[in-house]
């Protein structure tokens, strides 16, 4: 059998650059593969010494899909977005404050309700099926997600709660939480980050009530799907929903980043919206993507029991906004417990301007590692999880420098 050889370059921070206290967990001895420290490369696919995973007071039986590491499990329940004065909390509160004040319901209370304590453990049905994600879609891959078993996983997006919240009768809400995806190691990617989901549904009366001669307009028709609409939506309804969506998001970003903000919309694809868009803003002379959004797939809305409504949805990353707004250069800093980092965000009000001050000027330490792996079982995310488990957030970047497959 041909053997694949990998040569990886690992760059580390100096210890003063991030949190000074990083715990390194023990490594099980049942190694099948080897590296420079005889550490198993398939560690990411196994939680050692148990047939169940204990998480948030529940036990989940392991199977051939279980691949959550102890490092990732240690992040569950941290809820950085709910820790007062944390930069992610500040971003969440700014968005929440804007929606509460800008959009008022008929009874004088905020139109949008906020859910920021939903469990990150979801079913496969919630994370994929309810969002119309095909069975063979690449986003379902074990290499890209953290599965507790074949039935449960750590949510890969806050969209996993859309169906349940609509089913409960809500038609305007924000859902905030930590999400988990296996990913590369660098300053803009981390296997745990935080998202905010927004959903707004409209009845026929709500959408057309302010339109002149709108009494005869309808939400639905039996038509054809085009690049601009779904087969069941009228063009008038889609145009109004799209206009409302873009207006809401433009107001939000302008409120956060300041007046005069340039915005542009890029057509894209999501399985659960159509048409779909990415929003980009021009910040300090550079165009930056800040969120994805679109008109919700009516099949999703119908299956959740809101057949007489049409709606939009958006999803944004809290880290993304915080890194832009506060000039934070590395996503791993959000997990730092260093007071030099945290105290910079203890401010008297959530809208106070903050510019992050770097913690360390020490140069990085670079290590080169080479190892053999059976090609048919190797995933690069297995190595990334292994590196995070051993080195924690001191590891700044991992780069594949070279690879060689032995002919025998």
ZALO-186346 format. One record per residue: x, y, z of N, C-alpha, C in turn. Coordinates in steps of 0.05 Angstrom, whole numbers. Atoms other than C-alpha are relative to their C-alpha. Layout:
<pts>
X, Y, Z, X, Y, Z, X, Y, Z
...
</pts>
This chain:
<pts>
17, -24, 0, 0, 0, 0, 18, 25, 0
-16, -25, 1, 27, 69, -18, -4, 15, 25
1, -16, -25, 44, 112, 42, 3, 29, -7
-1, -29, 5, 32, 187, 43, 17, 13, 22
-18, -14, -19, 85, 231, 76, -8, 29, 0
8, -28, -3, 66, 299, 102, 22, 16, 14
-19, -18, -12, 112, 358, 119, -15, 25, 7
16, -23, -9, 77, 411, 161, 18, 20, 14
-14, -21, -14, 104, 478, 186, -19, 12, 20
16, -10, -22, 78, 501, 253, 13, 25, 12
-10, -25, -12, 86, 572, 277, -14, 5, 27
11, -4, -27, 76, 588, 351, 4, 29, 8
-2, -25, -13, 63, 651, 389, 21, -2, 23
-14, 0, -26, 109, 672, 445, -21, -2, 22
20, 6, -21, 75, 655, 511, -14, 26, 10
13, -24, -10, 60, 728, 526, -19, 12, -20
18, -11, 20, 21, 739, 462, -29, -5, 5
27, 7, -6, -41, 703, 485, -3, -5, 30
4, 6, -28, -67, 675, 550, 24, -13, 13
-24, 11, -13, -10, 659, 599, -5, -28, 10
6, 27, -12, -45, 596, 625, -14, -17, -21
11, 19, 20, -55, 542, 572, 5, -28, 10
-2, 27, -10, -70, 472, 597, 3, -19, -24
-3, 21, 20, -45, 414, 555, -10, -26, 11
12, 24, -10, -86, 352, 562, 17, -24, -7
-16, 25, 5, -56, 282, 566, -8, -13, -26
4, 14, 25, -50, 239, 505, -3, -30, 5
3, 29, -5, -76, 167, 504, 23, -16, -13
-23, 16, 9, -25, 112, 493, -6, -18, -23
7, 19, 21, -64, 72, 441, 4, 13, -27
-7, -14, 25, -28, 107, 383, 2, -20, -23
-3, 16, 25, -34, 79, 313, 19, 14, -19
-17, -15, 18, 3, 134, 276, 21, 14, 18
-21, -13, -16, 65, 172, 297, 8, 26, -12
-11, -25, 8, 93, 241, 294, 26, 4, 16
-25, -4, -14, 154, 274, 325, -3, -5, 30
4, 5, -29, 121, 263, 394, -16, -25, 5
15, 25, -2, 87, 196, 380, -29, 5, 9
28, -8, -6, 18, 228, 382, -18, -11, -21
17, 12, 21, -40, 193, 346, -13, 22, -18
11, -19, 19, -61, 231, 283, -30, -2, -1
29, 3, 1, -132, 203, 290, -12, 8, 27
11, -8, -27, -140, 234, 360, -25, 15, -3
24, -17, 3, -191, 282, 332, -25, -16, -4
24, 16, 5, -237, 225, 314, -8, -18, 23
6, 17, -22, -238, 193, 382, 1, 16, 27
-1, -10, -28, -256, 214, 453, 8, -24, 17
-12, 24, -12, -213, 167, 496, -15, -9, 25
6, 13, -25, -231, 119, 551, -30, 0, 7
28, 0, -6, -307, 122, 545, -16, -7, -24
18, 5, 22, -364, 97, 503, -22, 21, -3
19, -22, 1, -405, 159, 517, 14, 27, 3
-10, -27, -4, -394, 234, 514, -19, 14, 19
16, -15, -19, -418, 273, 574, 1, 30, -6
0, -28, 8, -440, 343, 555, -26, 13, 10
22, -16, -10, -485, 394, 589, -21, -17, 14
18, 16, -16, -514, 342, 636, -13, -24, -14
11, 22, 15, -530, 291, 582, 22, -18, -10
-19, 19, 10, -496, 228, 558, -7, -8, -28
4, 7, 28, -488, 214, 484, 17, -24, -8
-16, 24, 8, -467, 144, 461, 16, 6, -25
-18, -4, 23, -408, 144, 414, -4, -21, -21
1, 20, 21, -407, 110, 347, 22, 8, -20
-21, -5, 20, -366, 112, 283, 1, 29, -10
0, -28, 8, -385, 185, 272, 11, 19, 21
-9, -17, -23, -361, 211, 340, 28, 10, -6
-26, -12, 6, -303, 259, 329, 6, 25, 16
-4, -24, -16, -308, 313, 383, 24, -4, 19
-23, 2, -17, -242, 325, 418, -5, 12, 28
2, -12, -27, -232, 342, 492, 4, 30, -1
-5, -29, 3, -205, 410, 470, -26, 14, -7
25, -13, 9, -271, 426, 435, -21, -2, 22
19, 4, -21, -313, 397, 491, 4, 21, 23
-6, -19, -22, -278, 444, 540, -10, 28, -7
11, -26, 8, -305, 504, 500, -30, 2, 3
29, 0, -2, -378, 483, 506, -8, 12, 27
9, -12, -25, -414, 525, 557, 15, 25, 8
-14, -25, -7, -364, 583, 557, -17, 24, -6
19, -21, 7, -415, 627, 522, 12, 28, 2
-14, -26, 0, -368, 685, 509, -19, 23, -7
19, -22, 9, -426, 724, 477, -17, 9, 23
17, -8, -23, -460, 727, 545, 17, 10, 24
-18, -10, -21, -399, 749, 586, 2, 30, -2
1, -30, 1, -408, 822, 604, 28, 12, -4
-24, -15, 8, -355, 868, 574, 19, -16, -18
-16, 13, 20, -327, 814, 530, -6, 13, -27
5, -13, 26, -318, 842, 459, -23, -13, -16
23, 13, 14, -367, 790, 431, -26, 8, 13
24, -9, -14, -417, 810, 484, -7, 28, -9
5, -28, 8, -409, 883, 464, -13, 0, -28
12, 1, 27, -424, 866, 390, -29, -10, 2
27, 11, -3, -484, 824, 410, -19, 21, 11
17, -20, -12, -511, 880, 454, -5, 24, -18
4, -21, 19, -501, 932, 400, -21, -7, -20
20, 8, 19, -541, 892, 350, -27, -2, 13
25, 2, -14, -594, 876, 401, -12, 27, 7
9, -27, -6, -599, 949, 423, -12, 13, -24
10, -12, 25, -607, 971, 351, -28, -11, -7
25, 12, 8, -663, 921, 336, -22, 7, 20
21, -6, -20, -699, 935, 402, -11, 29, -4
8, -28, 2, -700, 1010, 389, -12, 7, -27
8, -7, 27, -711, 1010, 314, -26, -13, -8
24, 15, 9, -767, 959, 309, -18, -7, 23
18, 2, -23, -826, 964, 356, -26, -14, -10
25, 14, 6, -887, 918, 356, -24, 16, 6
25, -14, -3, -960, 937, 359, -6, 7, 29
5, -6, -28, -960, 935, 435, 21, 18, 13
-21, -17, -10, -901, 981, 442, 24, -14, 11
-23, 16, -9, -852, 925, 458, 17, -7, -24
-18, 7, 22, -792, 904, 416, -12, -21, -18
11, 19, 20, -814, 868, 352, 16, -26, 0
-17, 23, 1, -754, 821, 353, 6, -10, 28
-8, 13, -25, -744, 772, 410, 28, -12, -4
-28, 8, 1, -673, 749, 427, 4, -26, 16
-6, 25, -13, -650, 678, 443, 30, -5, 0
-29, 3, -1, -578, 673, 467, 10, -22, 19
-8, 22, -19, -579, 611, 512, -8, -27, -10
8, 26, 12, -600, 555, 464, 24, -19, 0
-21, 20, -2, -561, 490, 472, 14, -3, -27
-15, 5, 25, -505, 480, 420, -2, -28, -10
4, 28, 9, -522, 406, 417, -26, -2, -15
24, 2, 17, -571, 395, 360, 0, -27, -14
2, 24, 16, -596, 337, 319, 9, 5, -29
-6, -2, 28, -575, 323, 248, -23, 12, -15
24, -11, 13, -646, 339, 228, -1, 31, 4
0, -29, -4, -641, 409, 260, 21, 14, -16
-23, -13, 12, -573, 425, 232, -1, -1, -31
-1, 3, 29, -584, 400, 161, -27, -4, -13
25, 7, 14, -651, 368, 143, -20, 22, 0
20, -21, -2, -695, 424, 169, 6, 24, -18
-8, -22, 16, -655, 473, 127, 3, -8, -30
1, 10, 28, -664, 432, 63, 27, -5, -12
-27, 6, 10, -590, 415, 58, 1, -29, -10
0, 27, 11, -583, 355, 12, 17, -20, 15
-15, 21, -14, -559, 288, 39, 29, -1, -8
-27, 3, 10, -497, 290, -5, 15, 27, 0
-12, -27, 0, -481, 364, 8, 27, -1, 16
-26, 1, -12, -408, 376, 26, 1, 11, 29
0, -11, -27, -427, 415, 89, -6, -20, 21
6, 21, -20, -448, 350, 122, 24, -17, 7
-23, 18, -3, -379, 318, 118, 10, -2, 28
-12, 5, -26, -349, 288, 180, 26, 16, 3
-25, -15, -1, -284, 324, 162, -4, 29, 7
5, -28, -5, -318, 391, 171, -17, 6, 24
19, -4, -22, -364, 381, 231, 9, -16, 25
-5, 14, -24, -361, 358, 303, -25, -16, 8
22, 18, -5, -407, 298, 312, 3, -14, 27
1, 16, -25, -426, 269, 380, -5, -29, -8
5, 26, 12, -454, 210, 341, -16, 5, -26
14, -3, 25, -495, 197, 279, -26, 17, 2
25, -14, -4, -556, 231, 309, 3, 28, 12
-4, -25, -13, -527, 290, 347, 28, 12, -7
-25, -14, 6, -473, 343, 335, 0, 27, 14
-2, -27, -8, -448, 410, 357, -8, 17, -24
11, -15, 23, -486, 460, 314, 22, 14, -16
-19, -13, 18, -448, 486, 254, -9, 28, -7
11, -26, 5, -492, 548, 249, -25, 4, 18
24, -6, -16, -546, 583, 289, -26, -4, -16
23, 6, 17, -592, 570, 230, -14, -26, 8
11, 25, -9, -602, 502, 263, -25, 4, 17
23, -5, -17, -655, 536, 307, -23, 14, -14
20, -14, 15, -694, 570, 252, -27, -14, 1
25, 15, 3, -746, 515, 242, -15, -1, 27
13, 3, -27, -760, 505, 317, -12, 26, 9
10, -26, -10, -768, 579, 332, -24, 9, -17
23, -6, 16, -815, 589, 273, -24, -17, 7
21, 19, -8, -854, 527, 293, -13, 8, 26
11, -9, -26, -863, 557, 362, -19, 24, -3
18, -22, 4, -901, 615, 331, 13, 27, -3
-15, -25, 3, -847, 668, 326, 2, 8, -29
-5, -10, 27, -842, 712, 265, 20, 22, -2
-21, -19, 0, -787, 760, 285, 19, -6, 24
-18, 7, -22, -726, 737, 325, 29, 1, -8
-29, 2, 2, -651, 738, 335, 9, -24, 17
-11, 23, -15, -614, 674, 356, 30, 3, 0
-29, -4, -3, -543, 680, 382, 12, -24, 14
-13, 22, -14, -494, 625, 401, 26, -7, -12
-25, 11, 9, -429, 588, 394, -5, -21, -20
3, 20, 21, -421, 546, 331, 28, -14, -4
-24, 17, 0, -370, 491, 316, 5, -11, -28
-8, 11, 26, -333, 474, 251, 29, -7, 0
-28, 8, 2, -269, 436, 239, 12, 17, -22
-11, -19, 19, -223, 484, 204, 30, 2, 2
-29, -4, 1, -153, 506, 187, 9, 17, 24
-11, -16, -22, -106, 541, 237, 13, 25, -12
-12, -25, 6, -92, 614, 225, -14, 22, 16
9, -22, -17, -109, 683, 252, -30, 7, -4
28, -6, 5, -179, 685, 221, -19, -24, 3
17, 24, -3, -204, 614, 233, 4, -13, 27
0, 14, -26, -222, 578, 297, -23, -20, 0
21, 20, 1, -263, 514, 308, -25, 7, 15
24, -10, -14, -310, 552, 354, -2, 30, -5
4, -28, 3, -339, 619, 336, -30, 6, 6
27, -8, -9, -404, 657, 348, -15, 14, -22
17, -11, 21, -461, 674, 302, -26, 12, 12
27, -11, -5, -525, 714, 303, -17, -5, -24
20, 6, 21, -585, 692, 263, -24, 19, 3
23, -17, -1, -641, 739, 245, -21, -10, -19
22, 9, 17, -710, 720, 217, -23, 19, 3
24, -17, 0, -770, 762, 198, -20, -11, -20
22, 10, 17, -836, 734, 170, -21, 22, -3
21, -19, 6, -891, 775, 138, -25, -14, -10
25, 8, 12, -964, 762, 127, -6, 17, -24
7, -16, 24, -997, 788, 64, -7, 29, 8
8, -27, -9, -1027, 847, 103, 25, 16, 9
-24, -14, -10, -960, 864, 137, 17, 10, -22
-18, -7, 22, -922, 865, 72, -11, 21, -18
12, -18, 20, -971, 903, 28, -16, 23, 12
18, -20, -12, -1008, 948, 79, 8, 28, -6
-9, -28, 6, -965, 1009, 63, 4, 5, -29
-3, -3, 29, -967, 999, -12, -26, 11, -12
24, -12, 13, -1015, 1042, -53, -13, -21, -18
15, 20, 15, -1069, 998, -83, 10, -28, 4
-12, 26, -5, -1037, 938, -49, -20, -21, 8
20, 20, -9, -1103, 904, -31, -1, -24, -18
2, 22, 19, -1101, 862, -94, 25, -17, -3
-25, 14, 3, -1029, 839, -87, 1, -25, 17
-1, 26, -13, -1013, 768, -66, 29, -8, 6
-26, 10, -6, -954, 732, -34, 8, -23, -18
-6, 25, 14, -959, 668, -74, -13, -3, -27
11, 6, 26, -970, 643, -144, 12, -27, -8
-12, 24, 12, -957, 580, -185, 15, 8, -25
-17, -9, 22, -899, 601, -228, 24, -17, -4
-25, 14, 5, -828, 583, -245, 22, 13, 16
-24, -10, -14, -763, 589, -206, 19, 14, -20
-19, -14, 16, -716, 641, -235, 23, 8, 18
-23, -9, -16, -651, 673, -211, -9, 21, 20
9, -22, -17, -694, 727, -177, -22, -8, 19
23, 8, -17, -751, 688, -144, -4, -30, 0
8, 28, -1, -778, 621, -122, -25, -4, -16
23, 5, 17, -832, 587, -162, -27, 7, 13
25, -5, -14, -885, 599, -109, -4, 29, 8
2, -28, -9, -872, 673, -96, -6, 19, -23
4, -20, 20, -899, 732, -134, 24, 19, 0
-22, -19, 2, -848, 782, -159, -4, 24, 18
5, -23, -18, -882, 838, -120, 8, -6, 29
-7, 8, -27, -874, 800, -55, 30, -2, 4
-30, 4, -3, -801, 781, -67, 14, 27, 0
-13, -26, 1, -782, 852, -85, -3, 15, 26
4, -14, -25, -813, 880, -22, 16, -13, 23
-15, 14, -21, -782, 826, 23, 30, 6, -3
-28, -5, 5, -714, 836, -9, 7, 29, 7
-5, -28, -6, -719, 912, -3, 1, 3, 31
1, -3, -29, -738, 906, 71, 25, -12, 13
-24, 13, -10, -681, 857, 84, 25, 18, -3
-24, -16, 5, -628, 901, 53, -1, 26, 15
3, -25, -15, -656, 963, 86, 7, -4, 29
-5, 7, -28, -654, 930, 155, 29, -4, 5
-28, 6, -4, -583, 905, 146, 18, 24, -5
-16, -24, 5, -557, 970, 117, -2, 19, 24
3, -17, -24, -586, 1009, 176, 17, -11, 24
-16, 12, -21, -553, 959, 224, 29, 6, -3
-28, -4, 4, -484, 963, 194, 8, 30, 1
-5, -29, -2, -488, 1039, 187, 0, 9, 30
1, -7, -28, -507, 1043, 261, 25, -9, 14
-24, 11, -13, -447, 1000, 280, 26, 14, -9
-25, -10, 11, -394, 1028, 233, 0, 30, -6
1, -28, 4, -418, 1099, 224, -13, 9, -26
13, -11, 23, -453, 1144, 174, 19, 1, -24
-17, -1, 24, -429, 1145, 102, 11, -26, -8
-11, 26, 6, -415, 1071, 101, -9, -9, -28
6, 11, 26, -411, 1042, 31, -6, -30, 2
9, 28, -1, -448, 976, 21, -5, -10, -28
7, 12, 25, -453, 928, -37, -10, -29, 5
12, 26, -3, -491, 863, -48, 10, -19, -22
-10, 19, 19, -463, 801, -81, -18, -24, 0
17, 24, 3, -508, 745, -108, 16, -24, 8
-13, 24, -8, -492, 678, -77, -20, -23, 3
18, 23, -3, -522, 610, -59, 1, -10, 28
4, 15, -25, -549, 581, 6, -23, -19, -5
21, 19, 4, -592, 519, 8, -27, 9, 11
25, -7, -14, -644, 552, 53, -11, 27, -6
11, -26, 10, -653, 620, 18, 3, 2, -30
-2, -6, 29, -667, 643, -53, -20, 22, -6
-28, -6, 7, -649, 693, -77, 17, 4, 25
-19, -3, -23, -587, 697, -32, 21, 21, -6
-19, -22, 4, -537, 752, -21, 21, -1, 23
-20, -7, -20, -472, 768, 15, 2, 30, 1
-2, -29, -4, -466, 838, 44, 30, 7, 5
-27, -9, -4, -399, 873, 37, -1, 30, 7
-2, -28, -8, -379, 939, 69, 28, 10, -7
-26, -12, 5, -323, 987, 50, 9, 13, 26
-10, -9, -26, -284, 996, 115, 30, 7, -3
-28, -9, 2, -220, 1037, 115, 12, -7, -27
-10, 4, 28, -214, 1030, 39, 0, -28, -10
0, 28, 8, -224, 955, 37, -28, -12, 1
26, 13, 0, -286, 915, 17, 2, -26, 16
0, 22, -18, -302, 864, 70, -28, -13, 1
25, 14, -2, -356, 810, 71, -8, -3, 30
8, 0, -28, -396, 815, 136, -23, -19, 7
22, 18, -6, -457, 770, 129, -12, -12, -25
16, 12, 21, -501, 725, 87, -29, 2, 6
29, -4, -5, -576, 732, 77, -16, -8, -25
17, 5, 23, -635, 720, 31, -29, -4, 7
29, 7, -3, -709, 705, 21, -2, -29, 8
1, 28, -9, -725, 642, 60, -14, -18, -19
14, 20, 17, -742, 580, 21, -27, -6, 12
27, 3, -10, -817, 574, 26, -6, -29, 10
3, 28, -9, -812, 498, 34, 7, -2, 30
-8, -1, -28, -776, 511, 100, -21, 13, 17
20, -15, -15, -827, 562, 123, -25, -16, 2
24, 16, 0, -885, 517, 104, 2, -24, 19
-3, 24, -17, -857, 456, 140, 0, 8, 30
0, -9, -28, -851, 498, 204, -27, 11, 8
27, -7, -7, -925, 515, 201, -8, 29, -6
7, -28, 6, -924, 586, 173, -6, 3, -30
5, 1, 28, -953, 571, 105, -11, 26, -12
13, -25, 10, -988, 639, 99, 19, 23, 2
-20, -22, -4, -923, 679, 109, 24, -4, -18
-25, -1, 16, -861, 698, 70, 21, 14, 17
-19, -13, -18, -796, 719, 102, 29, 1, -10
-29, -1, 6, -722, 735, 102, 16, -10, 24
-18, 8, -22, -663, 710, 143, 28, 10, -6
-28, -7, 3, -592, 732, 155, 17, -14, 22
-18, 11, -19, -531, 705, 191, 26, 15, 0
-25, -15, -1, -470, 743, 215, 18, -12, 22
-19, 9, -20, -407, 726, 254, 8, 22, 18
-7, -21, -20, -395, 764, 318, 30, 6, -1
-29, -5, 1, -319, 753, 314, 8, 17, -24
-6, -15, 24, -318, 780, 243, -5, 30, 5
6, -28, -5, -352, 845, 264, 19, 12, 21
-17, -10, -21, -310, 852, 327, 29, 4, -9
-28, -3, 11, -244, 841, 290, 2, 25, -17
0, -24, 16, -263, 896, 241, -3, 25, 17
7, -24, -15, -293, 945, 290, 22, 7, 20
-19, -5, -21, -241, 938, 345, 29, -4, -8
-27, 4, 11, -181, 923, 300, 15, -22, 16
-12, 23, -13, -168, 856, 334, 12, -18, -21
-13, 13, 22, -116, 819, 291, -2, -31, 0
-1, 29, -1, -126, 747, 314, -25, -10, 14
25, 10, -11, -190, 708, 327, 3, -15, 26
-4, 15, -24, -158, 667, 382, 1, 18, 25
-1, -19, -23, -152, 729, 426, -27, 1, 14
26, -1, -13, -227, 724, 440, -1, -20, 22
0, 20, -21, -212, 663, 483, 21, 5, 22
-21, -6, -20, -156, 697, 522, -13, 8, 27
8, -9, -27, -164, 705, 597, 20, 20, 11
-20, -20, -8, -107, 755, 599, -14, 26, 6
13, -25, -8, -130, 817, 636, 8, 23, -18
-9, -22, 18, -89, 860, 589, -18, 1, -25
19, 0, 22, -138, 839, 534, -28, 7, 9
28, -3, -9, -203, 836, 573, -6, 28, 10
6, -27, -12, -196, 903, 609, -3, 22, -20
3, -21, 21, -193, 940, 543, -29, 4, -8
28, -1, 8, -267, 925, 534, -19, 6, 23
17, -8, -22, -292, 946, 602, -5, 30, -3
6, -28, 7, -326, 1010, 580, -27, 7, 12
25, -8, -13, -383, 1051, 609, -25, -4, -16
24, 6, 16, -430, 1040, 550, 9, -15, -25
-7, 20, 20, -433, 990, 493, 9, 14, -27
-7, -13, 25, -424, 1042, 437, 26, 15, 1
-26, -15, -2, -358, 1071, 462, 20, -12, -20
-20, 9, 20, -304, 1068, 409, 24, -12, 14
-22, 14, -12, -248, 1019, 425, 19, -8, -23
-20, 10, 18, -182, 1004, 389, 19, -18, 16
-16, 20, -14, -146, 941, 410, 29, 8, 1
-28, -5, -3, -76, 950, 437, 15, -27, 2
-13, 26, 0, -28, 892, 421, 13, -7, 27
-10, 9, -26, -3, 850, 479, 30, -7, -1
-28, 10, 1, 65, 825, 454, 13, 7, -27
-15, -5, 25, 119, 842, 403, 21, -22, -4
-19, 21, 4, 158, 777, 410, -4, -14, -27
3, 13, 26, 172, 742, 344, -10, -29, 3
10, 27, -2, 141, 674, 328, 23, -21, 0
-19, 22, 1, 177, 607, 337, -11, -20, -21
9, 18, 21, 173, 561, 276, 12, -27, 3
-9, 28, -1, 177, 485, 279, -9, -15, -25
7, 17, 23, 178, 437, 220, -4, -29, 10
7, 27, -9, 145, 369, 230, -6, -17, -25
7, 18, 22, 143, 309, 182, -10, -26, 12
12, 24, -10, 103, 245, 190, -13, -16, -23
14, 18, 19, 74, 184, 153, -28, -4, 9
28, 6, -6, 0, 172, 148, -12, -17, -22
15, 15, 21, -45, 121, 112, -18, 20, -15
14, -21, 15, -74, 164, 56, -30, -3, 1
29, 4, 2, -143, 132, 57, -15, 9, 25
14, -8, -24, -158, 153, 129, 7, 28, 10
-10, -25, -10, -123, 220, 134, -18, 23, -9
13, -25, 6, -159, 287, 137, 17, 22, 12
-17, -21, -11, -121, 352, 145, -12, 12, 26
12, -10, -25, -172, 373, 198, 6, -17, 24
-9, 17, -22, -150, 313, 239, 26, 11, 12
-25, -11, -10, -81, 343, 244, -4, 27, 13
5, -26, -13, -108, 413, 259, -11, -4, 28
11, 6, -27, -149, 384, 317, 21, -10, 18
-22, 10, -16, -88, 347, 341, 18, 23, 10
-18, -22, -7, -45, 410, 339, -13, 18, 21
14, -16, -20, -98, 449, 377, -1, -14, 27
2, 15, -25, -104, 394, 429, 26, 1, 15
-26, 0, -13, -29, 393, 443, 9, 29, 6
-12, -27, -3, -9, 466, 432, -19, 22, 8
19, -20, -8, -73, 502, 447, 1, 24, -19
1, -24, 17, -80, 573, 422, 27, 14, -3
-27, -10, 5, -5, 585, 425, 8, -5, -29
-6, 6, 28, -3, 555, 355, -13, 20, -18
11, -21, 16, -11, 612, 307, -10, -9, -27
6, 8, 27, -11, 577, 240, 13, -27, -6
-11, 25, 10, -2, 509, 208, -2, 0, -30
0, -1, 29, 19, 505, 135, 12, -26, -11
-10, 23, 14, 28, 444, 90, 22, 10, -19
-22, -8, 16, 97, 454, 60, 6, -19, -23
-6, 20, 20, 107, 389, 22, -14, -26, 6
11, 26, -4, 78, 320, 12, 12, -20, -20
-13, 20, 17, 105, 255, -17, -14, -27, 4
12, 26, -2, 72, 189, -33, 20, -21, -10
-19, 21, 7, 117, 128, -31, -12, -19, -20
12, 16, 21, 108, 86, -93, -6, -29, 8
5, 28, -8, 108, 19, -55, -24, -3, 18
</pts>
